[in-house]
Amino acid sequence: MSDFPIIIRSYVSDDLHYIADSWSKTLHLAMPFCYIPRDLYFNRQLQLIRSIIAHPSVLTLVACLAEDPSIIIGYLVYEFVGASSQLKTLVVHWAETKSAFRRQHVLTTLLNAVEPLWRKKLIIITQPSKVFTLMRRQFYLQYDPFLLSNFYQGKTNEA
């Protein structure tokens, strides 16, 4: 649990600007995305983010300060894929915590809210991030960017 009072809430449309901005800027710093020209990258990445968030199978949880739920300190964009309810796999499209709140277990709190047994199960990530690269050493994470192709085509990620 975090060292300060937070609440976990569902995504609201007012969150889109912050989420899209932080997600796209952070990812653009990583390889190979940093080699894509800015205009091209941001145009396409923002379209992709909007498509992911708007998709009916995708959920977004937001961690906020308890005293002001409009102040986002972290978020998790995810869905479950699989043929049956017992075999569903957690797919994380993106997760981020504001730098001032890192190492305060915000991401752990979000993951526990989604899947209490996440430490023992496979998690698929679709876009690489520094936090998941670090977590990969401890947990069962698999990178699969090909799941994103469905968002460009308007399909679902059902197995």
C-alpha positions in Angstrom: 0.0 0.0 0.0 1.1 3.5 -0.6 2.5 5.8 2.1 -0.2 8.5 1.6 -4.0 8.2 1.2 -5.0 7.4 -2.3 -8.2 6.2 -4.0 -8.5 4.0 -7.0 -11.3 5.1 -9.4 -12.5 4.3 -12.9 -11.4 6.4 -15.9 -13.5 9.5 -16.8 -13.2 11.3 -20.0 -11.5 14.3 -18.3 -8.5 11.9 -17.7 -7.8 11.4 -21.4 -5.6 14.5 -21.9 -3.3 13.6 -19.0 -3.1 9.9 -19.8 -2.5 10.4 -23.5 0.1 13.1 -22.9 2.1 11.2 -20.3 1.9 7.9 -22.1 3.0 9.3 -25.5 5.8 11.5 -24.1 7.2 8.7 -22.0 7.1 6.1 -24.7 8.8 8.5 -27.2 11.9 8.6 -25.0 12.3 4.8 -25.5 13.9 2.9 -28.3 12.9 2.5 -31.1 10.2 5.2 -30.7 12.8 7.9 -30.1 13.8 7.5 -33.8 10.4 8.3 -35.2 10.0 11.9 -36.2 8.0 13.9 -33.6 5.1 14.8 -35.8 4.7 11.4 -37.2 5.1 9.7 -33.8 2.7 11.9 -31.8 0.0 11.9 -34.4 0.0 8.1 -34.7 0.6 7.3 -31.1 -2.2 9.6 -29.9 -4.6 7.9 -32.4 -3.6 4.6 -31.0 -4.0 5.6 -27.4 -7.4 7.0 -28.0 -8.4 3.8 -29.9 -7.1 1.6 -27.0 -8.9 3.6 -24.3 -12.1 3.8 -26.2 -12.3 0.1 -26.9 -15.1 -1.7 -25.0 -12.8 -4.5 -23.7 -10.2 -2.0 -22.3 -10.5 -0.6 -18.8 -8.5 2.1 -17.1 -8.0 2.5 -13.4 -6.7 5.8 -12.0 -4.9 6.3 -8.7 -5.6 9.8 -7.2 -5.0 11.6 -4.1 -7.8 10.9 -1.6 -8.1 14.6 -0.8 -8.6 15.5 -4.5 -9.7 12.8 -7.0 -8.9 15.1 -9.9 -5.2 14.8 -9.2 -3.9 11.8 -11.0 -0.8 10.1 -9.5 -0.9 7.0 -11.6 -3.0 4.8 -14.0 -3.3 1.4 -15.5 -4.7 0.7 -19.0 -5.6 -2.9 -19.3 -7.9 -5.7 -20.5 -8.2 -9.4 -20.1 -8.0 -11.8 -23.1 -8.7 -15.5 -23.4 -11.3 -18.0 -24.3 -12.8 -18.7 -20.8 -13.2 -16.7 -17.6 -10.7 -19.1 -15.8 -8.1 -18.7 -18.5 -8.2 -15.0 -19.0 -4.8 -13.3 -19.2 -4.1 -9.8 -18.0 -2.9 -7.5 -20.8 -1.4 -4.2 -19.7 -1.3 -1.6 -22.5 0.3 1.0 -20.3 0.9 1.9 -16.7 2.5 5.0 -15.3 3.1 6.7 -12.0 4.0 10.4 -11.6 7.7 10.7 -10.7 7.0 12.3 -7.3 5.0 9.2 -6.3 7.2 6.4 -7.5 8.4 3.8 -5.1 5.2 4.4 -3.1 3.5 1.2 -4.4 1.0 3.0 -6.6 1.4 0.5 -9.4 1.2 -2.4 -7.0 -2.1 -1.0 -5.6 -3.5 -0.7 -9.1 -2.5 -4.2 -10.1 -3.9 -5.6 -6.9 -7.2 -3.9 -7.6 -7.3 -5.6 -11.1 -5.9 -9.0 -10.4 -5.0 -9.9 -6.7 -2.9 -12.9 -7.9 -1.0 -10.9 -10.6 2.4 -11.8 -9.1 1.9 -15.5 -9.9 0.2 -15.1 -13.3 1.4 -14.2 -16.8 1.0 -10.5 -17.7 1.3 -9.5 -21.3 2.5 -5.9 -22.0 1.9 -4.3 -25.4 4.1 -1.3 -25.2 7.5 -1.4 -23.4 8.0 0.8 -20.4 10.8 1.2 -17.9 8.8 0.0 -15.0 7.8 -3.3 -16.7 11.3 -3.8 -17.8 12.4 -3.6 -14.2 9.5 -5.8 -13.0 10.3 -8.4 -15.6 13.1 -9.7 -13.4 10.7 -10.5 -10.6 7.4 -11.5 -12.3 6.1 -13.4 -15.3 5.9 -10.7 -18.0 5.7 -11.2 -21.7 6.0 -8.4 -24.3 3.6 -8.8 -27.2 3.2 -5.7 -29.4 1.2 -7.6 -32.0 -1.9 -7.4 -29.9 -2.0 -3.7 -30.8 -2.6 -4.4 -34.4 -6.2 -5.2 -33.5 -6.8 -1.7 -32.3 -5.7 -0.3 -35.7 -8.3 -2.7 -37.3 -11.1 -2.3 -34.7 -11.0 -5.9 -33.6 -11.0 -7.5 -30.2 -8.2 -9.4 -28.6 -10.1 -12.6 -28.0 -8.1 -15.8 -28.3 
